[in-house]
Amino acid sequence: MHLAPLIRDLAIILGVAGLINLLFQRIRQPVVLGYIIAGIVIGPYTPPFQLITDLPSIQTWAELGVIFLMFTLGLEFSFRKLARVGGSATITATAEVLFFLPVGFIVGKAFGWSSMDSLFLGAMLSISSTTIIIKALDELKLKKHRFAELIFAVLIVEDLFAILLLVALGTIAVSKTVSAFALLTAALKLILVVGGWFIAGYLVIPRFMRYVGRIGSDEMLTILSLGLCLALVVFANHFHYSTALGAFIMGSIIAESPVLPRIERNMASLRDLFGAIFFVSIGMLIDPRVLWDHMGAVVIICAVTIIGKILSTGLGALSSGQSIRNSVQVGFGLAQIGEFSFIIAQLGMTLKVTSDFVYPIAVAVSLVTTFTTPYLIRVSGRAAVVIEAWLPLRLRSILNQYAAHAEARRAGTKDRKAMLRPLLRWSVNGITASVIFVLCSEWVLPILHGKPAINDRIVPLIGWFIAIVVASPFIWAMLTAFRLEKREPQDARANGFPFLRILSKLLSLLWIGTLSAEFFPGKYILIVTTAALLVAFALFYRRLEISYHWFERRFLSTFESQEAEQAGAQAPFSHLVPWDAHLVTMEIHPNSNLIMKRISDAALRGRYGVNIVAIQRGRQSIVTPMPQEFLLPRDQLILLGTDEQVEKIRAELDAPIESSENTGRTVNYELRQTKLSANCPFVGKTIRQSGIREQYHAMVVGLEREGSRNINPDSDLQLRENDGLWIAGEKAKLNDLMAAINPITKLAPDTGGEA
């Protein structure tokens, strides 16, 4: 029987990775570094011979590793979390990209590289590694910390920037010019496509997953989740977007479903398996000879990357209103490059505009910074304390006041929410209408052109009419987005709305007119579109309003049901969190010493300084629990505290294996059968009176009497001679019980009498 090379390669990869993983755990080093070293050991560039033969298949498995890592990240980081820190993340990522594009170009020129090599170097250094950072934070158990939430958001914004960079670099490489229009078009297309994914996903998928979770098994949930993830990955690739971005978006959509905890548990092993193969494959790309030939450039670029990332992202986070500590930790956490840098370098090689050494140098810098990342994250807290103490008192006070002011603004006021709500409504409906117009242009028009009964001259008109009819509820919502609702009081909040109402109507008409250019020449589009919309709305005003409100209720119910069923206690308090603390959800391990203790007896606030804001127990949410409330296994505690306080309490909640006195001990349960003899002390007693359960921690699970069998007999049943018993219990205790049931009769000295 022929064995596929892939199976042999996987045996080598997982075997070597497992051994090195064990070694790194013993020496308390980040496991991700062990995986990369394993890749170097078994890679094609390491003598004396090549261990791995089916490299294309291994690369496919590695790509699956990226997809599953990003999918599980999306499960933990829903879109609402991204929206909460989206402003800070955008400012931080923008500062990073704007810093490294010129700095990388200058460094490349200093090495004597060509302008194109230098430009690609700046782009490669602009994007940090999502997968490496996720793995490092996961191993260090820092994913729940406040700075990690901002890091995740920055990484997603960076991925969006990377897509725009790929478009820009491709345009520059081919035309030798910078096209602002091409960049603007790419950005608008990205917003349209990604926005369409989110809207369609939130409208359908969480509700569908809730239904599947109610009637299906964990196996069905896992298969459907992976199918949806890979479907959006394929869809993203079709639009030439990152597969990692598609996986993350699907994860964030499914994160709004109440079956999220079941999916996360099922995905953990799959993520670990494919993630290990991905990191091993990174090590396999390393050619030590290329590193040696360009050692000087690698060292300098690594230094520029680490120092530049700490400065640019740290200052970017600080300018966005983050605290000094969070900003420093974000800077240290983002100080590396990774998989997107490889994609950018590969683009240069494919277009034949960069030198052959650029890609190996990118891989080498990624490797070195991957090694340094866990250590930088580990020391970031201490570095933040040192830097904060080093700053002049006056500057520190100003920065702290600025961070507190920014946090208060992010918390939101009635005026701000009153303005943002209609703006969000206008944007969401604009994206929805755009998707409908694009789909009608791409799908409906080709179908109509193929109909011989329809004149080709009127096909665009029919397609445009279909798009207008289908999108009309959303166009109506755009035109009325800033209208003051009847239920809202006529107070000062409405004073700023008249101008916005007029502006939104003009922009809406301009938007629809631009979309209509997919069907007609642009000369009279705006006039015709405006007239047609006015007539349509005059005739069908009430029907359009009812149709849109139905859609809005369906869309918003996704978020409302999620808050009610899964973690509703946390969301209402998010805006109340002090700027130096945050809400963290942690689960009580079944082996924790806190199990079956009252909150008052656990004394978490007195010992660690944290407060239990709420307890999520299955579908039950206990908000502001009373001191007499008991803590149960698998309770989800929503805690309010700083990162230091949360880290101190983690050991007691997680109950690590080393802390358990039963470590390594497996209780050996057995089922024994015995027959009661005449001299058995239990004869004539009921099962309850025998004390088998209390004294021997065993249970009578079956009784045979006169040929009839009784499974799980009643405890008031009286035992008789010759009864056959089936007893379940621990092996050591059962030995004592058997000796008690059948006592050995001691014989008296042989004096002619009976014993």
N, C-alpha and C positions, 0 to 999 in steps of 0.2 A: 504494500500500500504506500503510495507516494504522499509524503507529508509536505504541506504547503510551507514555503520559506517563512511566511509571516508568523506561523505558530512557533517555529524555532526562534525567530527574532524576538517575539514577545516573551518567550521563556527566558531568554538571556537578559532582556531589558528589565523585566519584573524581578528576576532573581538578583541581579547586581544592584538594582535600585533598592530592593528590600534589605539587602545586607548593609549597604551604605546608609540607608535610612536608620537602621538599628544602631549603627555606629554613631551617627550624628545625634540620635536621641540620648545615647549613653554619655556623650561628651557635651550635651546640652547646647547644640548648635542648630541653627535653622535648617529644617529638613530640605527646603527648596535648594539650598546650596549643595546638599548631598545628591539630589537628583541631577544637578548640572555636572557635578564631578563624575557621577555614574555615566552620564552621556559622553564625557571626554574619554573615560576609560574604554568604553565599548565602541567609540566612534570610528569612522573610516580613516581618520588621520593618525590614529595611535598605533604604533608598531607593537608586536611583530606581524600581526595579520588582522584582517578585517573580520570582525565578529558578526556584524549586521549586513545582510545581503539584500533584503527587500526594502530599500530606503523609501521609494514612493509610497508604499502602503503605510510605513511608519509615519510619514509626514501627514497622511490622511487621518490617522489616529490622533496625531498631535493637534491637527486642526479641530477635531472633535473635542479634544481637551479644552481648547480655547472657548469653543461654543458652550460647553457645559459649565465651565467656570463663570462665564459671563451670564448665563441663564440663572445660575444659583445666586449670583450677585443681584440680579434683577429681582429675584424672589425676596431678598432681604432688604432691598432698597426701592420701594415703590415710587411711583411718579409723584405722589404727594410729598414724599420726603425730598425728592429732587427739586420740586417747586419751592419748598421751604427754604432751601439754601441755594437756589438757582442764581440769584443775583450775585452773591459772594463768589460762587463757583465761576460764573462768567467773567467777572472782573479778574479773578486770580488766573484763570486760564489765558485770558487776553494778555495780561501782563507777561506771562511766561512766554507766549508765542512772539509777542512784539520785542521781547528782550533777546531771544535766541536767534531769530532770523538774521539780524545784523551781526550779532556776536559770532555766530557760526560762520558767516561769510568772511568776517575779518580773520578768524583763526585759520580758515582754509587758505586764504590769500597769504597769510604769514608763512604757511608751509610751502608756498609756491604752486598751489593747486590752480586749476582753471576756474573761471568764474562759475561755470555750471557745477563743477564738483563742490565749490564753496557754498553755492546756493542750496544744493541738496543737503550738505552737511548742516547748515542752519535749520532746515526743515526737519531733519532727523533728530536733532537735539531738542526740538520744541515739544515733542510728545513723550510723555512718561509711559511706563509699562503698566497697563491695567492688571494683567494676570499676575505679574510678579508681586505687585503691591498687595493685591487681594490675598495671595497666599501668605505673604509675610505677616500681614495684620491678623490673619486667621490663626497662624501658628503662635503668634505672640499674644493671642486672646485680647486684642485691642479693637476688634471690629465694632464694639459697642461704645467706644469712646467718642467724645464729641468731635474731635478733630478728624476722626476716621470718616464720619458722615460727610464732612466737607471734602475730604480727599476723594471719596467715591464720586461726588457730584462733579468735581474738577476733572476727573478722569473721563467722565461721559462727555463733558463739554469739549475736552481735548480731542476725543474721537470725532466729534462733529467738525472741529477745526481741521483735523487731519484729512477728512474727506475734501474740504475746501482746498487744502494745500495740494492734495493729489491733482485736483482739477487745475489749479493754478500752475503747478510745475509741468503738467502735461502740455498746457497751452503755451507756456514759455519755451519749453523744449522744442516744440514743433514750429511755432511761429517766430521765436526769438524776440517776442514782445510781450508786455504785460497788458492783458485785456480786463479792464474794470467791469465791462459789461458781462463778460463771461463769468467772472467771479460772482457778480450780483445775480445772474441767472442761476448759477449753481446753488447759491445760498437760498434763493426763493424756492427752487425745486426741492432742496433738502427739507425746508420747513413744510412744504406742501406734502411731500411723501411721508415724512415721519409723523406729521400731525394727522394725516389720514390714517396711518397705522394705529395711533393712539385712540382716535375717536371711534373707529370701527371696532377695535379690540375691546375698549371699555364698554361699548354698547352691547356686545354679544358674549365675549369669552367668560368673564366672571360669573355671569348668570348661568351659562352653560356648564361651567365647572362645578357650580353649586348643585346643579341638578345631577350631574354625574356622581358627585360625592355622596349624594343622598341615596342613590340606587346602586352604585357600583362599588367595587373593591379597590384596595390600594393599588393592586396591579393595573387595573383599568385606568386609574388616575395617572399613574406613572407613564403608561404608554401614550395616553392622550396628551399629557404635558409635553413629552418629548416630541410627539408628532407635530404639535402646534409650534414648538420651538424651532424645529428643523424646517417647517413650512415657511416661517417668517425669515429664517436664514436664507433659504433659497430665493425668496421674494426680494430680500435686500441685495443679494448677489446679482439678481436680474437687473436691478437699477444701478449696479456698479457701486454699491455701498458696502461697508464693512459687515462681514458675517457676525462679528462680535457685537456690533451695534444692534443687528436684528435679534440676536439671542437675548441681549439685555432688555430690549423693549418688550419682548414677549414675556420675559420673567417679571418685569414690573407690572404688566397687565394682569398676569395670573396672580400676582401678589395681592390684588384687590379681592380675591375670592376667599370665602371663609374656610375652604379646604386647604389653605396654604400650609399649615403645620404638617399635614399628612404628606404633601408633595415634597416638602423640604426633607423630611426624614427619609423618604424613598430615594431622593436624588443624591444623598450624601456619599454613598459608596461609589456610585457611577462617576460623580465629580472627582473623587479622590483617584480612581483608577486612571481615567483619561487625563486628568491633570498631571499625574506623575509621568505619563508617557510624553506629554507636551514639554515638561521641563527637562526630561532626559534628552529629547530631540534637540533642544537648544544647545546642550552640551555637545551633541554630536556634530553641530555645525562648526565647532571651533577647530581651526587648523593652527597648531602651535607654531608652525614655521612662519605663517603670515604675521602672527603676533610678534614674533622675534624680529622680523624684517621691518616692521613699523612700530617698534616698541616705543620710540620717542613720541610719535604722534598719538598713540593710544593713551600714554600716560598723561600727556598735556590735555587731550580732549576729555579724558575722564575727570581731571581736576576742574576743567572749565564747566563740565556738566554738573558735577556735584555742587561746586561753589555757586555757579550761576543759578541752578535750580533753587537752592536754599534762599538766595537773595531775591530772585524774581518772584517766586511763588509766595515766599514769606511776606515780602513787601506788598504784593498784590492782595493777599488775604488781609493784611493789616489795613490797607486802604479801603477794603470793602466793609470794614467795621468789625472784624474779628478781634478777639483779645490778643494780647502779646503772646501768651502761651500757645493758644491755638494756631496762631500764624507761624510761630517757630516750628511747631510740630508738623504742620502741613508742609512747610518748606523742606524739612528733613525727610518727610515721608515720600515726597515726589522726586527725589534726587536720583533719577535713573532714566534710561531709555529702554525701549523694548520692541514688541512685535510690530507696531506701526512704523517704527524706524526701519525695520527690515523691508516692509512693503514699499516705503518711499525709496530706499536704496535699490530695490528690485526694479522699480519703475525707471530709474535712471539707466540701469543695465539694459532693460527691455528696449528703451528708446535709443540706446547707444549714444548717450550724451554724457555719461560719467565714466571715470576710469575704473579699471578692474579691481583696484585696491579699496574702493569706497565701501563695498558691501562687507568684506571681511573685517574692516575697521569698525563698521557699525556693529557687527556681531560681537567683536572683541570688547568694545566699550559697553555694550549691553551686558556682557558676561561680568566684567569687572564691577559695574555699578549694581548688578544683581547681587554679587557677593557683599557689597557694602550696604545695600538697602536694609536688611534686617538689623544690622548693628546701628545704623543711623536712626531707625525708628525706635530702637531700644533706648538709645541715649537722648532722644529728642526731648523727653520730659525734663531730664536734668539740665540739658543745654538751655531749655526755655527758662528755667529758674535762674541759671547763671546770667543769661543775657538780660533778663528782666531786672535782676539786682544790679547789673553793670550800668544800666541806663540812668541818666540823671533823673533826680526825683521829679523835677518840673516836667520833663518830657514824658516820663512814665505816667504822671497824673493826667496829662493832656490825652495821651493815647487811651488810657482807661476810661476817661469821660467820653471820648469819641466812640469807643466800643459800646459803652452803655447806651449812648444816644442812638447808635445804629441798631442795637438790639431792640430798643423801644419802638423804633420805626418799623422794624421787621415784624414786631408783634401785631401791628396793625391797629388802626382806630376806625371808628364808624365812618368818618369822612373818606378815609383811604379805601376801605372796603366798598363803600358806596360807589367809588370811582372805578375800582378794579373789576368789580363784578360785571358791569355792562361791557367793559373793554374785553374781558375774557369771553363773554357771550358773543360779541361781535367777531372776535378772532376765530373762535371755534366754528361758528356758522360760516364764516368766510372760507375757511379751509374745507369744510364739508361741501359747500357749493362748488369750490374749485375742483375737488375730486370728482364730483358728478359731471362737470363740464369736460374734464380731461377724459373720463371714461367714455362719455358719449362720443367724443372726437376720435378716440383710439379704437373703440369697439363697434359703436352703432353705425358710424359712417361707412366703414368697409362692408358691413352687412347690407346697408341700403344700396350701396353702389352695385352690389351683385344681383339686385332685383331688376329683371328686365322690364317689369311693369311700371317702374318709377323712373321718371326723367332725371338724368344726372344733374340737370341745372337746379332742380328743387331739392336734391338730396341734402345739401348743407342747411337749407331752411328747415326741413323736417327734423334733422339732427339737432339743430339749435332749439327748435320748439320743444322737442322731447327733453333736452337739458333744462330749459326754462321751467317746464311743468314739474319735473322731478325736484329741481332745486328751489322751487318757489317758496316753500315754507322757510327755508334757511335764508333766502334772500330777504323775505319779509322780516325775519328775526334780525338780520343785519341792519335794515333800515329803521327798526324800532328798538335797537339795543339800548340806546340811551334815553328812551322814553321813561318818564317818572311813573312808577307803578301806582295804581290807585290806593293800594294799601300803605304806601309810604307817605309820611307826613310832609306837608308843604313847608318844610323848614329851610334853613340856610344851606343844606346840602344840595338843594336843587338849583341854587343860584349859578353854579358853574356848568350846568347841564345844557342850557339853550345853545351855546356855541358848539358844544360837542355833538348835540343832536343834529345840527345843520351839517357840521363837518363829516360826521359818520355817514349821513345820507349821500353827500357828494362823493365820498371815498367808496361807498358801496356801489354806486352807479358806475364810477370809474373802474372798479374792480370787475364788475359783471361785463362792462364794455370790453375790457382787456381780454377776459375769457372768451368773449364772443368772437374775437379775432381768430380763434381756432376754426371758425366756420365761414366767415365772410372777410372780404377786404376791409381795411380799417377806415375807409373814408366817411361812411355814415353810420358806423356801428353805434356810437354813443347815443345819437339822436333816436335811432330806431329802437335801441334797447330801452331807453327811458320811456318812450311812448308805449311800448309793449308792456312794460312793467306797470305803468300807471293804469292802463286799461285792465290788466289782469288783477291787480290789487283792488280796483274799484268794484270788480264783479265778484271776486272770491275772497274778500277780506276776512270774513268770519271763519270760513273753512280753512284758510291758511293758518289763522291763529290757533285753531283747535289742533290742526295737524302738527304744528311746531311744538305746542305745549305737550302733546303726547310724546314726541321725541325727547324733549327736555326731561320729562319725568322719568322716562326709561333710562336715560343717560345718567341722571343724578342718583337714581336708586341704587346703582352699583356702589357708589361711595357710602350712601346712607346705610345700606344693609351690611356692608363690611364693617362699619364702625359699630353697628349694633350687635353683630354676631361674633366678631373676632376680638377686637381690642378697643372697644369703644371708650374705655375709661381713660386711655392715654390722650386721645386727640383733644378733648376739651381743655386740657391743662397745658397744652403745648405753648400757648401764648403767655402763660403766666410764669414760665421758667426763668429764674434769675440768670443773668448773662454768664455767670461763672459756674453754673451747674446745669444739668440737663436730665431728661427722663430716660431711663434705661430699663428695658424689659429683660428679666433674668428668671430662669426656671429653677425650681428647687429639685435637686437630685434626690431620688428615692433613698439614697444612703446618707443624706445630710442629717446632721445632728439637730436641725431645726424642725424635723418632722414631728407633728403632733404637739408642738409647743404653741402656746398662745403668743400673740404679737408682743404683749407686755412682758412675757417671760423671755422671749428672744432678745429683747432690748437692743434692736439694731440701731436705733437712733442714739442711744447712750454709748454703745460700743464703737460704732462706725460713723455716726453723724448723718446717716441716710434716713429718709422717711419713706414709708410704704404708702404711695398715693392711691394704689388700687391693686386688686388681685383679680386675675383672669383665671377662672376655674372652669374648664370646658367652655360651655356657652354662657356661663354665669359670670357677670362682671360685678365685683364688690368694690364700689368706689368709697374712698376714705374709710377703710375697715376699722371696726372698733378694736380696742386693745384686747378684748376677750376672744377675738377671732382666732381659730386654730389654723396653723400652717400645714398643708397637706402635700403629699408627693405630687410632682408635676405642676404645682401651682406656678402660674406666671406672675411674678411680682413686678409691678411697675414702680421703680425706685427713683427718687429724686436725690441727686448728690453730684459731687464733683468726680472727675476721673480718678483721683487718688482714693476717694472714699469707696467708689465702686470696685476698684482693684483690690482693696482690703477685704471686702465682703465676698468676693468671688470664690475664694478658697472654701469658705463655709457653706456656700450655696451649691457649688459644684461637687463637693464631697469627693476629692480625688481618691483613686484606688489605694494610695499609700496610707491614707488616714483610716482605712477600715480595718478593724481587728480581725475580720473574717477573710482578709485577702488571701487568694489562692486556695481557699477551702471550699470544696464542693460538697454539699450535704448529699449523702448517699441514701436515697429512699428506696424501700423495697416493699413488695407485697408477699406476706408469708401466710401459709396455710397450716393450721394445727387442729388437733382434736382434743376436746376436754375429757380428761380422765376422771375417775371417781374421786380421787384425792385432790382435784384441782380446787384451790380456794375460791374460785369465781362461781362454781356450781351453786345454784340456788339464789344467786344475786342477779339483779338486772344489769344491763350493760352500763347504765349510768352508775350504779352502786359499785361496780367492779373497779372503778378508778383508772381504767386503761388510758383514757384520754388525759386525765390530770397528772397521773404519776409517771406515765411512760411516753406521753406526747404521741400516742398512736390512736388509730381509729379502726373500729370494726366496720368493714365495708361489705361483708357478706356472711351469711349464716346458712348452713345446710343441716336439715333435721328431717330424719325419716324419709329421705329421698327427694324432699322439696327444698328449693333454694330461694333465699330471700336476699335481694340486693339492697344495700343500705338499710339495714333493719332499724326499727324504732328503738330509741335508747331505753324505753321502759320494758323491753322484751326480756323475760327471765331466761337465764342460761341454764342448760341441763347437761347431764352427763352424756357423752358421745356426740355432743354438738360439734359440727365442723365450722371453724371460724376462718375467715380471711381478714387479715389485719394489715393495714398500711402504716408505715412509720419509718423513722430513721434507723439505719442498720444497727448502730450501737445500742440504741434503746430497745430495739426489738429482741436483741440477744438476751437482755435482762428480763423482758416480758415473757419470752419463751421459757426461761428457767422458772419463773413464778407460776406459769400455767401448768407445767409438768414437773413438779418438785421431785427430786430424787429421794426415795425412801431409805432411811438409814436402818440397817439390821442390827438387832441386839446381839450380845455374845451368845454363842451356841451353848445353851443350857437346857435344850430340849423344848423350850417354849417358842412362841411365835414372836416375830418382830413386831 
